[in-house]
């Protein structure tokens, strides 16, 4: 359990995924939680495609992996977030940044679902993604650092 400010993050990382410094990721979520007026606890699981694909099928009936899933809880437990490190690594190249920043971006997306943002229609999605990018940029300005030194993940890990 990593406690940062008023938000506690319980971080789980699947075997084979190296997450060098979970503190930066937890600090981002705590920063966003504070900015959004959220307190409590969340679970964050950095997993593989095959693991998130099982959840994706089980809970949404959609086969195959996705990048992030969020499961709301009952306060003070806000819920659980699952982020696929493998999907994040692939998406990061398209986004023009590294996999560590993409994992942070996706974890932040999951947190924003807990505070009422949604992405079910285009207007809501635009609002959510705009807020997500604002929070990430504000955090990076106030807490400079390199996501890639904090987080390392690559597709095709040893199993």
VENDAJO-V383579 format. One record per pair of residues at least 6 apart in sequence whose ideal C-beta (glycine too) atoms are under 7 Angstrom apart, sorted by the first residue. I is the first residue (numbers start at 1). J is the second residue. D is the distance in whole Angstrom. If there is no record, write none. Layout:
BEGIN
i=(I | I)
j=(J | J)
d=(D | D)
END
This chain:
BEGIN
i=(1 | 1 | 2 | 2 | 2 | 2 | 2 | 4 | 4 | 4 | 5 | 5 | 5 | 6 | 6 | 6 | 7 | 7 | 7 | 7 | 7 | 7 | 7 | 8 | 9 | 9 | 9 | 9 | 10 | 10 | 11 | 11 | 11 | 12 | 13 | 13 | 14 | 14 | 14 | 14 | 16 | 16 | 16 | 17 | 17 | 17 | 17 | 18 | 18 | 19 | 19 | 20 | 20 | 20 | 20 | 21 | 24 | 24 | 25 | 25 | 25 | 27 | 28 | 28 | 28 | 29 | 29 | 29 | 29 | 31 | 32 | 32 | 32 | 33 | 35 | 36 | 38 | 38 | 38 | 39 | 40 | 40 | 40 | 40 | 41 | 41 | 41 | 42 | 42 | 42 | 42 | 43 | 44 | 44 | 45 | 45 | 46 | 46 | 46 | 47 | 47 | 47 | 48 | 48 | 48 | 49 | 49 | 49 | 49 | 52 | 52 | 52 | 52 | 52 | 53 | 53 | 55 | 55 | 56 | 56 | 56 | 56 | 56 | 57 | 65 | 65 | 66 | 67 | 67 | 67 | 67 | 67 | 67 | 68 | 68 | 68 | 68 | 68 | 68 | 69 | 70 | 70 | 70 | 70 | 70 | 71 | 71 | 72 | 72 | 73 | 73 | 78 | 79 | 81 | 81 | 81 | 83 | 83 | 83 | 85 | 85 | 86 | 88 | 88 | 88 | 88 | 88 | 89 | 89 | 89 | 89 | 90 | 91 | 92 | 92 | 92 | 92 | 95 | 98 | 98 | 99 | 99 | 100 | 100 | 100 | 100 | 101 | 103 | 103 | 104 | 104 | 105 | 105 | 108 | 108 | 108 | 109 | 112 | 112 | 112 | 117 | 117 | 118 | 118 | 119 | 119)
j=(8 | 10 | 9 | 11 | 22 | 23 | 26 | 26 | 27 | 30 | 30 | 33 | 34 | 33 | 34 | 39 | 29 | 30 | 33 | 38 | 39 | 40 | 42 | 41 | 26 | 29 | 42 | 44 | 41 | 43 | 22 | 26 | 44 | 45 | 19 | 46 | 46 | 47 | 48 | 51 | 157 | 158 | 159 | 46 | 85 | 153 | 157 | 152 | 153 | 46 | 151 | 149 | 150 | 151 | 152 | 150 | 145 | 150 | 104 | 107 | 151 | 143 | 104 | 108 | 139 | 42 | 107 | 108 | 111 | 139 | 108 | 111 | 135 | 111 | 135 | 115 | 78 | 114 | 115 | 76 | 75 | 76 | 77 | 78 | 76 | 77 | 78 | 78 | 79 | 81 | 111 | 80 | 81 | 107 | 80 | 82 | 83 | 85 | 103 | 82 | 84 | 85 | 84 | 85 | 86 | 65 | 84 | 86 | 87 | 65 | 66 | 69 | 82 | 84 | 64 | 65 | 69 | 82 | 62 | 64 | 65 | 66 | 69 | 63 | 84 | 87 | 87 | 83 | 84 | 87 | 88 | 91 | 106 | 81 | 82 | 83 | 106 | 109 | 110 | 82 | 79 | 81 | 110 | 113 | 114 | 79 | 80 | 79 | 114 | 79 | 80 | 114 | 114 | 107 | 110 | 111 | 103 | 106 | 107 | 103 | 153 | 155 | 99 | 102 | 103 | 106 | 153 | 99 | 153 | 154 | 155 | 155 | 102 | 98 | 99 | 101 | 102 | 102 | 147 | 148 | 151 | 153 | 147 | 148 | 150 | 151 | 147 | 151 | 153 | 136 | 147 | 132 | 136 | 132 | 135 | 136 | 132 | 128 | 131 | 132 | 128 | 131 | 124 | 128 | 125 | 128)
d=(6 | 5 | 5 | 6 | 6 | 7 | 4 | 5 | 5 | 3 | 4 | 7 | 5 | 7 | 6 | 4 | 6 | 5 | 4 | 6 | 6 | 7 | 7 | 4 | 4 | 6 | 6 | 6 | 7 | 5 | 5 | 7 | 5 | 5 | 5 | 5 | 7 | 5 | 5 | 6 | 4 | 5 | 7 | 6 | 5 | 5 | 6 | 5 | 7 | 6 | 6 | 7 | 6 | 6 | 6 | 4 | 6 | 4 | 6 | 6 | 7 | 6 | 5 | 6 | 5 | 7 | 6 | 7 | 6 | 5 | 6 | 6 | 5 | 7 | 6 | 5 | 7 | 7 | 5 | 7 | 6 | 4 | 6 | 5 | 6 | 5 | 7 | 5 | 6 | 6 | 7 | 4 | 5 | 6 | 7 | 5 | 5 | 5 | 6 | 6 | 6 | 7 | 7 | 7 | 6 | 4 | 5 | 4 | 6 | 5 | 6 | 6 | 5 | 4 | 6 | 4 | 6 | 6 | 5 | 7 | 6 | 5 | 6 | 5 | 5 | 6 | 7 | 7 | 6 | 5 | 6 | 6 | 5 | 7 | 7 | 5 | 4 | 5 | 5 | 5 | 6 | 5 | 4 | 4 | 7 | 5 | 5 | 4 | 6 | 4 | 7 | 4 | 5 | 6 | 3 | 7 | 6 | 5 | 5 | 6 | 4 | 5 | 5 | 4 | 5 | 6 | 7 | 4 | 5 | 6 | 5 | 6 | 5 | 6 | 5 | 7 | 4 | 6 | 6 | 4 | 7 | 5 | 3 | 5 | 6 | 3 | 4 | 6 | 7 | 7 | 6 | 7 | 6 | 5 | 6 | 6 | 6 | 6 | 6 | 6 | 4 | 6 | 5 | 7 | 4 | 5)
END
